[in-house]
Amino acid sequence: MIPVIDFKSETVLDEIREAYTTVGFAVFTNTLSLKDRVAMSVWFEDMKKFFSLNLDIKKKYSYQPETNLGYSVMGAENVDPTAPTDMKESFNYNNTRMDESLWPTEIDQFNKVALESIRVADDLTMRILEKFDTILGSGTTLVDAHKEPYNTTRIIHYPAYKGEIEPNQKRIGEHSDYGTITLLWQINDVPGLEVQDLEGQWHPVPYAEDGVVVNIGDLLQRWTNDYFKSTKHRVVNSHIHLERYSMPHFVDPTPGTIVECLLDEEPKYDPIESKEYLMWRLAQSY
């Protein structure tokens, strides 16, 4: 149900249009150069080293709500406000607004390798947005709005767990993402990520070696007047006895961007400023 799309396919634009006007998710393959794949594999090893540190050390780099950056302990967030807290720990980082005090010093060159992962993700983001602009006939609107983005990159560790689970508690509760798009690297092949289609059915997201999951956020659904679909997803407890790692790269426009209907049709939504919308949504999760 969740399509796997070769980014260099001759039919890639048609496949993207079909995926994002229906289920809102796809897995892209053939996206990164060998150099970039190596950079990401080095980062994935460093992030595992970070999560293996003593909790007291990790808490030195605790989450700052005003920047949406830093380390969040297990149970700090519930993306579904109606459910118990999510069963994960995470670390948010960024290349333009990260306070030096938030970079862990216990792992050699951690910040340098982390910043390289952002470069890789940002580069792929722009290539994806170029294709969206082509499909939408919006010129370079989306690309231009993300040249100085307000992106946040996150590494997530879902520890193996054998304790009691509260009713409706999941590794991550049901939610849609807030911004333009999200790129997600499923770092190890442990199932759990599921997407809800427009009929309300849930589908597992396939794992692809060197694949990148890309989904639409609520802001882009609003921007495209509901043409592109932002759909709910979750990480269920089916393999909770196994630890799981992932890396989402949350893409948001340059602060000050006014989001209004991109299509030549009657707008369904009032214009809104992008960062104001993001901070409002974040305030409901922490």
Phi, psi and omega per residue, in radians:
M1 nan -0.725 3.087
I2 -1.504 2.007 -3.012
P3 -1.246 2.577 2.976
V4 -1.860 2.102 -2.971
I5 -2.073 2.211 3.018
D6 -1.316 2.048 -3.029
F7 -1.117 -0.349 -3.130
K8 -1.810 0.192 3.128
S9 -1.154 2.612 3.092
E10 -1.182 -0.377 -3.118
T11 -1.826 0.350 -3.002
V12 -1.058 -0.661 -3.119
L13 -1.142 -0.729 3.109
D14 -1.149 -0.682 -3.136
E15 -1.193 -0.659 3.090
I16 -1.137 -0.805 -3.141
R17 -1.023 -0.786 -3.128
E18 -1.106 -0.764 -3.099
A19 -1.136 -0.783 -2.956
Y20 -1.582 -0.121 2.983
T21 -1.697 0.000 3.140
T22 -2.112 -1.346 -3.029
V23 -1.650 -0.297 3.065
G24 1.381 0.101 -3.107
F25 -2.375 2.622 2.950
A26 -2.724 2.770 3.004
V27 -1.902 2.104 3.122
F28 -1.683 2.397 2.980
T29 -2.043 2.924 3.069
N30 1.082 0.769 -3.079
T31 -1.844 -0.519 -2.963
L32 -2.001 2.598 3.017
S33 -1.246 2.901 3.093
L34 -1.034 -0.736 3.126
K35 -1.013 -0.771 -3.105
D36 -1.250 -0.614 3.078
R37 -1.122 -0.685 3.101
V38 -1.129 -0.761 3.130
A39 -1.028 -0.724 -3.130
M40 -1.214 -0.657 -3.133
S41 -1.163 -0.630 3.064
V42 -1.116 -0.755 3.137
W43 -1.112 -0.706 -3.122
F44 -1.082 -0.612 3.092
E45 -1.224 -0.686 3.126
D46 -1.162 -0.678 -3.118
M47 -1.181 -0.581 3.064
K48 -1.145 -0.649 3.075
K49 -1.090 -0.691 3.135
F50 -1.084 -0.839 -3.097
F51 -1.167 -0.388 3.125
S52 -1.412 -0.118 3.112
L53 -1.168 2.753 3.061
N54 -1.014 2.486 -3.092
L55 -0.994 -0.683 -3.140
D56 -1.077 -0.588 3.097
I57 -1.224 -0.827 -3.123
K58 -1.055 -0.612 -3.110
K59 -1.221 -0.215 3.009
K60 -1.100 -0.375 -3.051
Y61 -1.976 0.693 -2.967
S62 -1.137 2.642 -3.081
Y63 -0.953 2.366 3.069
Q64 -1.957 1.916 -3.083
P65 -1.023 -0.575 -3.066
E66 -1.192 -0.413 3.113
T67 -1.975 -0.200 -3.062
N68 1.103 0.644 -3.089
L69 -2.292 2.710 3.089
G70 1.943 -3.044 -3.016
Y71 -1.607 2.332 3.063
S72 -2.017 2.221 -3.134
V73 -1.260 2.878 3.033
M74 -0.954 2.210 3.092
G75 1.551 0.141 -3.097
A76 -1.414 -0.354 -2.998
E77 -2.248 2.502 2.870
N78 -2.348 1.828 -3.095
V79 -1.184 -0.384 2.977
D80 -1.814 1.763 -3.050
P81 -1.089 -0.266 3.142
T82 -1.545 -0.068 -3.048
A83 -2.039 2.904 3.033
P84 -1.107 2.981 -3.060
T85 -1.137 2.678 -3.122
D86 -1.248 2.588 -3.055
M87 -1.713 1.212 -3.074
K88 -2.731 2.835 2.898
E89 -2.133 2.704 -3.045
S90 -2.642 2.874 3.087
F91 -2.446 2.075 3.120
N92 -1.693 2.414 -3.133
Y93 -2.528 2.891 -3.042
N94 -2.750 2.792 -3.069
N95 -1.782 -0.013 -3.113
T96 -2.204 -0.421 -3.049
R97 -2.217 0.340 -3.089
M98 -1.476 2.083 3.042
D99 -1.150 2.352 -3.105
E100 -0.963 -0.526 -3.103
S101 -1.198 -0.238 -3.134
L102 -1.547 -0.193 -3.132
W103 -1.438 2.115 3.096
P104 -1.071 2.384 -3.135
T105 -1.798 -0.074 -3.056
E106 -1.339 -0.273 -3.117
I107 -2.032 2.194 -3.042
D108 -1.034 2.211 3.086
Q109 1.038 0.500 -3.123
F110 -0.981 -0.835 -3.078
N111 -1.186 -0.640 3.139
K112 -1.100 -0.771 -3.136
V113 -1.216 -0.652 3.097
A114 -1.077 -0.774 -3.127
L115 -1.131 -0.578 3.080
E116 -1.152 -0.628 3.099
S117 -1.132 -0.614 3.081
I118 -1.161 -0.725 3.101
R119 -0.993 -0.798 3.132
V120 -1.061 -0.817 -3.096
A121 -1.167 -0.718 3.135
D122 -1.126 -0.698 3.132
D123 -1.094 -0.803 3.121
L124 -1.140 -0.657 3.104
T125 -0.960 -0.835 -3.093
M126 -1.147 -0.604 3.109
R127 -1.207 -0.585 3.071
I128 -1.223 -0.780 -3.130
L129 -1.127 -0.557 3.040
E130 -1.030 -0.740 3.133
K131 -1.192 -0.664 3.086
F132 -1.091 -0.773 3.096
D133 -1.018 -0.709 3.123
T134 -1.099 -0.807 -3.129
I135 -1.113 -0.702 -3.074
L136 -1.435 -0.236 -3.053
G137 1.170 0.578 -3.052
S138 -1.789 0.400 3.103
G139 1.104 -2.063 3.083
T140 -2.115 0.458 -3.029
T141 -1.011 -0.900 -3.093
L142 -1.179 -0.765 3.116
V143 -1.037 -0.827 -3.107
D144 -1.079 -0.628 -3.095
A145 -1.280 -0.137 -3.092
H146 -2.145 0.317 3.128
K147 -1.248 -0.492 3.003
E148 -2.221 1.274 -2.927
P149 -1.338 2.900 3.025
Y150 -1.878 0.989 -3.058
N151 -1.400 2.710 3.025
T152 -2.340 2.261 3.091
T153 -1.871 2.477 -3.054
R154 -2.349 2.396 2.924
I155 -1.865 2.416 -3.060
I156 -2.211 2.355 3.035
H157 -2.096 2.123 3.020
Y158 -1.775 1.756 -3.094
P159 -1.113 2.619 2.957
A160 -1.060 2.449 -2.970
Y161 -2.452 2.368 3.134
K162 -2.247 0.110 -3.094
G163 -1.486 -2.924 3.127
E164 -1.307 2.573 3.117
I165 -2.101 2.298 3.122
E166 -1.243 2.738 3.072
P167 -0.973 2.289 3.103
N168 1.190 0.246 3.086
Q169 -1.496 2.327 -3.119
K170 -2.289 2.936 3.049
R171 -1.020 -0.787 2.867
I172 -2.438 2.298 -3.130
G173 -1.257 2.964 -3.140
E174 -1.092 2.318 3.123
H175 -2.902 2.820 2.885
S176 -1.921 2.724 3.138
D177 -1.414 2.786 -2.914
Y178 -1.620 -0.568 -2.900
G179 -1.633 -2.487 -3.088
T180 -1.370 -1.157 3.042
I181 -2.462 2.893 2.993
T182 -2.208 2.297 2.957
L183 -1.750 2.343 -3.094
L184 -2.318 2.129 3.001
W185 -1.646 2.093 3.003
Q186 -1.499 1.821 -2.882
I187 -1.334 -0.596 3.025
N188 -2.258 2.687 -2.995
D189 -1.439 1.244 3.066
V190 -2.105 2.020 -3.086
P191 -1.118 2.926 3.114
G192 2.623 -0.601 -3.127
L193 -1.257 2.183 -3.141
E194 -2.288 2.637 -3.133
V195 -2.176 2.438 3.109
Q196 -1.656 2.171 3.114
D197 -1.386 3.112 -3.046
L198 -1.219 -0.231 3.070
E199 -1.648 -0.003 3.084
G200 1.625 0.064 3.120
Q201 -1.526 2.517 -3.130
W202 -1.714 2.452 -3.093
H203 -2.343 2.395 3.069
P204 -1.226 2.543 3.059
V205 -1.579 2.153 -3.092
P206 -1.204 2.638 3.041
Y207 -1.608 2.337 3.067
A208 -2.262 2.293 3.102
E209 -1.005 2.192 -3.077
D210 1.070 0.344 3.105
G211 -1.495 2.740 3.091
V212 -2.235 2.125 3.056
V213 -1.389 2.317 3.111
V214 -2.260 2.249 3.118
N215 -2.307 2.755 3.122
I216 -1.380 2.457 3.031
G217 -1.745 2.906 -3.092
D218 -1.032 -0.599 -3.119
L219 -1.142 -0.700 3.139
L220 -1.269 -0.588 3.036
Q221 -1.060 -0.758 3.102
R222 -1.102 -0.775 -3.113
W223 -1.060 -0.635 -3.091
T224 -1.706 0.250 3.062
N225 1.034 0.659 3.117
D226 1.314 0.199 3.088
Y227 -1.201 -0.912 2.999
F228 -1.511 2.427 -3.006
K229 -1.800 2.240 2.970
S230 -1.694 1.975 -3.013
T231 -1.978 2.695 -3.124
K232 -1.228 2.580 3.066
H233 -2.554 2.941 -3.060
R234 -2.797 2.905 2.966
V235 -2.091 1.977 -3.039
V236 -1.540 3.034 -2.988
N237 -1.656 0.323 -3.018
S238 -1.042 -0.549 -3.107
H239 -2.189 0.715 -3.019
I240 -1.195 -0.237 3.066
H241 -1.340 -0.122 3.126
L242 -1.979 2.439 3.070
E243 -1.339 2.620 -3.045
R244 -2.338 2.486 3.103
Y245 -2.240 2.484 3.024
S246 -2.612 2.894 -3.140
M247 -2.412 1.712 3.003
P248 -1.512 2.506 3.071
H249 -2.069 1.822 -3.043
F250 -1.535 2.122 -3.010
V251 -1.820 2.123 3.085
D252 -2.270 2.643 -3.086
P253 -1.208 2.969 2.982
T254 -0.960 2.242 3.080
P255 -0.917 2.421 -3.055
G256 1.739 -0.189 3.106
T257 -1.171 2.238 3.063
I258 -1.618 2.065 -3.110
V259 -1.624 2.001 3.099
E260 -2.493 2.855 -2.977
C261 -0.860 2.134 3.115
L262 -1.411 -0.340 -3.003
L263 -1.692 2.733 -3.127
D264 -1.466 1.237 -3.129
E265 -2.737 2.997 -3.099
E266 -1.116 2.129 -3.115
P267 -1.170 2.443 3.059
K268 -1.590 -0.271 -3.031
Y269 -2.273 2.612 3.014
D270 -1.283 2.648 3.048
P271 -1.033 2.590 3.135
I272 -2.556 2.605 3.092
E273 -1.462 2.357 -2.907
S274 -1.133 -0.811 -3.090
K275 -1.214 -0.666 3.093
E276 -1.010 -0.732 3.114
Y277 -1.114 -0.786 -3.116
L278 -1.070 -0.844 -3.072
M279 -1.152 -0.589 3.063
W280 -1.090 -0.762 -3.141
R281 -1.199 -0.712 -3.136
L282 -1.086 -0.648 -3.102
A283 -1.073 -0.351 -3.123
Q284 -1.527 -0.162 -3.040
S285 -1.805 -0.394 -3.056
Y286 -1.944 nan nan
